[in-house]
Protein backbone atom coordinates (compact mmCIF):
# COMPACT_ATOMS: atom_id res chain seq x y z
CA UNK A 1 0.00 0.00 0.00
CA UNK A 2 2.80 2.39 0.87
CA UNK A 3 4.54 1.54 -2.39
CA UNK A 4 1.36 2.30 -4.33
CA UNK A 5 0.89 5.60 -2.52
CA UNK A 6 4.48 6.63 -3.18
CA UNK A 7 4.09 5.77 -6.88
CA UNK A 8 0.90 7.82 -7.07
CA UNK A 9 2.57 10.75 -5.33
CA UNK A 10 5.56 10.54 -7.64
CA UNK A 11 3.25 10.47 -10.69
CA UNK A 12 1.25 13.48 -9.45
CA UNK A 13 4.45 15.43 -8.74
CA UNK A 14 5.77 14.56 -12.19
CA UNK A 15 2.54 15.76 -13.82
CA UNK A 16 2.48 19.01 -11.84
CA UNK A 17 6.15 19.67 -12.56
CA UNK A 18 5.67 18.98 -16.27
CA UNK A 19 2.60 21.17 -16.65
CA UNK A 20 3.53 24.12 -14.43
CA UNK A 21 7.33 24.27 -14.80
CA UNK A 22 8.25 22.71 -18.13
CA UNK A 23 5.21 23.91 -20.08
CA UNK A 24 5.42 27.42 -18.59
CA UNK A 25 9.12 27.61 -19.47
CA UNK A 26 8.37 26.43 -23.02
CA UNK A 27 5.69 29.10 -23.37
CA UNK A 28 8.18 31.75 -22.21
CA UNK A 29 10.71 30.59 -24.83
CA UNK A 30 8.14 30.52 -27.64
CA UNK A 31 6.74 33.93 -26.73
CA UNK A 32 10.15 35.55 -26.42
CA UNK A 33 11.52 34.23 -29.72
CA UNK A 34 8.29 35.05 -31.56
CA UNK A 35 8.32 38.62 -30.22
CA UNK A 36 12.03 39.07 -30.99
CA UNK A 37 11.39 38.04 -34.60
CA UNK A 38 8.40 40.39 -34.77
CA UNK A 39 10.61 43.21 -33.54
CA UNK A 40 13.68 42.72 -35.73
CA UNK A 41 12.59 40.96 -38.95
CA UNK A 42 10.97 43.69 -41.06
CA UNK A 43 8.57 44.86 -38.33
CA UNK A 44 6.81 47.31 -40.67
CA UNK A 45 6.42 44.87 -43.58
CA UNK A 46 4.41 41.98 -42.23
CA UNK A 47 4.12 39.88 -45.39
CA UNK A 48 7.82 40.25 -46.15
CA UNK A 49 8.63 39.37 -42.55
CA UNK A 50 6.55 36.19 -42.76
CA UNK A 51 8.16 35.08 -46.03
CA UNK A 52 11.69 35.71 -44.72
CA UNK A 53 10.81 33.85 -41.52
CA UNK A 54 9.48 30.88 -43.49
CA UNK A 55 12.50 30.71 -45.80
CA UNK A 56 15.00 31.01 -42.94
CA UNK A 57 13.23 28.43 -40.77
CA UNK A 58 12.80 25.97 -43.62
CA UNK A 59 16.43 26.34 -44.72
CA UNK A 60 17.97 25.83 -41.27
CA UNK A 61 15.64 22.91 -40.46
CA UNK A 62 16.41 21.24 -43.81
CA UNK A 63 20.16 21.59 -43.25
CA UNK A 64 19.92 20.04 -39.78
CA UNK A 65 17.66 17.22 -41.03
CA UNK A 66 20.06 16.35 -43.82
CA UNK A 67 22.88 16.44 -41.26
CA UNK A 68 21.13 13.84 -39.08
CA UNK A 69 23.70 11.05 -39.46
CA UNK A 70 26.89 13.05 -38.71
CA UNK A 71 25.16 14.81 -35.81
CA UNK A 72 23.89 11.49 -34.45
CA UNK A 73 27.37 9.98 -34.77
CA UNK A 74 28.86 12.93 -32.90
CA UNK A 75 26.31 12.50 -30.10
CA UNK A 76 27.03 8.78 -29.94
CA UNK A 77 30.77 9.41 -29.54
CA UNK A 78 29.97 11.65 -26.55
CA UNK A 79 27.99 8.97 -24.68
CA UNK A 80 30.87 8.48 -22.24
CA UNK A 81 31.23 12.22 -21.69
CA UNK A 82 27.75 13.22 -20.50
CA UNK A 83 28.57 16.87 -19.80
CA UNK A 84 29.90 17.49 -23.31
CA UNK A 85 27.03 15.49 -24.79
CA UNK A 86 24.53 17.64 -22.90
CA UNK A 87 26.17 20.85 -24.12
CA UNK A 88 26.32 19.57 -27.70
CA UNK A 89 22.69 18.44 -27.81
CA UNK A 90 21.39 21.53 -26.00
CA UNK A 91 23.18 23.79 -28.48
CA UNK A 92 21.66 21.82 -31.33
CA UNK A 93 18.21 21.99 -29.71
CA UNK A 94 18.62 25.76 -29.31
CA UNK A 95 19.32 26.13 -33.03
CA UNK A 96 16.35 23.91 -33.82
CA UNK A 97 14.12 25.90 -31.48
CA UNK A 98 14.89 29.11 -33.35
CA UNK A 99 14.50 27.47 -36.76
CA UNK A 100 11.22 25.83 -35.74
CA UNK A 101 9.89 29.13 -34.42
CA UNK A 102 10.86 30.87 -37.65
CA UNK A 103 9.16 28.13 -39.65
CA UNK A 104 6.06 28.08 -37.43
CA UNK A 105 5.76 31.86 -37.42
CA UNK A 106 6.06 32.17 -41.18
CA UNK A 107 3.67 29.29 -41.86
CA UNK A 108 1.22 30.41 -39.18
CA UNK A 109 0.99 34.01 -40.34
CA UNK A 110 0.91 33.17 -44.05
CA UNK A 111 -1.83 30.63 -43.41
CA UNK A 112 -3.87 33.31 -41.64
CA UNK A 113 -3.24 35.86 -44.40
CA UNK A 114 -3.68 33.65 -47.46
CA UNK A 115 -5.92 30.70 -46.51
CA UNK A 116 -9.49 31.92 -45.94
CA UNK A 117 -8.29 35.08 -44.11
CA UNK A 118 -10.37 36.40 -41.20
CA UNK A 119 -11.17 39.63 -43.06
CA UNK A 120 -12.25 37.79 -46.21
CA UNK A 121 -15.70 37.20 -47.63
CA UNK A 122 -16.12 33.94 -45.70
CA UNK A 123 -15.73 35.70 -42.37
CA UNK A 124 -13.32 35.22 -39.45
CA UNK A 125 -14.38 31.73 -38.35
CA UNK A 126 -14.42 29.65 -41.54
CA UNK A 127 -10.66 29.54 -42.07
CA UNK A 128 -10.10 28.56 -38.44
CA UNK A 129 -12.66 25.73 -38.55
CA UNK A 130 -11.43 24.41 -41.90
CA UNK A 131 -7.83 24.41 -40.69
CA UNK A 132 -8.87 22.71 -37.47
CA UNK A 133 -10.83 20.02 -39.32
CA UNK A 134 -8.11 19.34 -41.89
CA UNK A 135 -5.36 19.10 -39.27
CA UNK A 136 -7.38 16.99 -36.86
CA UNK A 137 -8.66 14.50 -39.43
CA UNK A 138 -5.27 14.29 -41.13
CA UNK A 139 -3.30 13.60 -37.95
CA UNK A 140 -5.90 11.15 -36.62
CA UNK A 141 -5.83 9.28 -39.92
CA UNK A 142 -2.04 9.06 -39.64
CA UNK A 143 -2.31 8.06 -35.95
CA UNK A 144 -0.03 10.96 -35.08
CA UNK A 145 -2.50 13.14 -33.17
CA UNK A 146 -0.41 12.81 -29.98
CA UNK A 147 2.15 15.19 -31.51
CA UNK A 148 -0.24 18.14 -31.19
CA UNK A 149 -0.15 18.52 -27.41
CA UNK A 150 2.38 17.75 -24.72
CA UNK A 151 2.44 14.00 -24.15
CA UNK A 152 5.52 13.67 -21.98
CA UNK A 153 9.06 14.94 -21.53
CA UNK A 154 12.49 13.37 -21.51
CA UNK A 155 15.62 14.57 -19.76
CA UNK A 156 18.20 16.22 -22.03
CA UNK A 157 21.04 13.86 -22.86
CA UNK A 158 19.09 10.78 -21.76
CA UNK A 159 18.97 9.19 -25.21
CA UNK A 160 21.90 6.88 -25.89
CA UNK A 161 23.57 5.95 -29.16
CA UNK A 162 22.77 9.27 -30.81
CA UNK A 163 19.04 8.50 -30.87
CA UNK A 164 18.13 11.86 -29.32
CA UNK A 165 18.96 13.77 -32.51
CA UNK A 166 15.63 14.07 -34.31
CA UNK A 167 13.97 11.10 -32.63
CA UNK A 168 11.61 10.47 -35.56
CA UNK A 169 10.49 6.88 -36.09
CA UNK A 170 6.87 7.10 -37.25
CA UNK A 171 7.13 5.00 -40.42
CA UNK A 172 9.47 2.52 -38.75
CA UNK A 173 6.82 1.90 -36.09
CA UNK A 174 3.75 1.59 -38.30
CA UNK A 175 5.39 -0.51 -41.02
CA UNK A 176 7.60 -3.64 -40.86
CA UNK A 177 11.29 -3.02 -41.40
CA UNK A 178 11.39 -5.46 -44.31
CA UNK A 179 8.55 -3.57 -45.98
CA UNK A 180 10.31 -0.26 -45.47
CA UNK A 181 13.55 -1.66 -46.91
CA UNK A 182 11.72 -3.01 -49.94
CA UNK A 183 9.85 0.23 -50.50
CA UNK A 184 12.97 2.31 -49.93
CA UNK A 185 14.93 0.22 -52.44
CA UNK A 186 12.25 0.51 -55.12
CA UNK A 187 11.43 4.21 -54.79
CA UNK A 188 14.77 5.61 -53.62
CA UNK A 189 15.70 7.29 -56.90
CA UNK A 190 12.14 8.41 -57.65
CA UNK A 191 11.68 9.77 -54.15
CA UNK A 192 14.92 11.74 -54.27
CA UNK A 193 14.05 13.19 -57.66
CA UNK A 194 10.59 14.21 -56.47
CA UNK A 195 11.94 15.59 -53.19
CA UNK A 196 14.59 17.72 -54.84
CA UNK A 197 12.10 18.85 -57.49
CA UNK A 198 9.59 19.90 -54.82
CA UNK A 199 12.31 21.68 -52.85
CA UNK A 200 13.39 23.43 -56.03
CA UNK A 201 9.81 24.52 -56.76
CA UNK A 202 9.27 25.70 -53.18
CA UNK A 203 12.49 27.68 -53.14
CA UNK A 204 11.74 29.09 -56.59
CA UNK A 205 8.27 30.17 -55.48
CA UNK A 206 9.53 31.67 -52.22
CA UNK A 207 12.41 33.39 -54.01
CA UNK A 208 10.02 34.89 -56.57
CA UNK A 209 7.75 36.12 -53.78
CA UNK A 210 10.74 37.42 -51.85
CA UNK A 211 12.02 39.27 -54.94
CA UNK A 212 8.58 40.71 -55.58
CA UNK A 213 8.28 41.95 -52.01
CA UNK A 214 11.69 43.60 -52.11
Beta strands, then each sheet from edge to edge (+ up, - down):
end
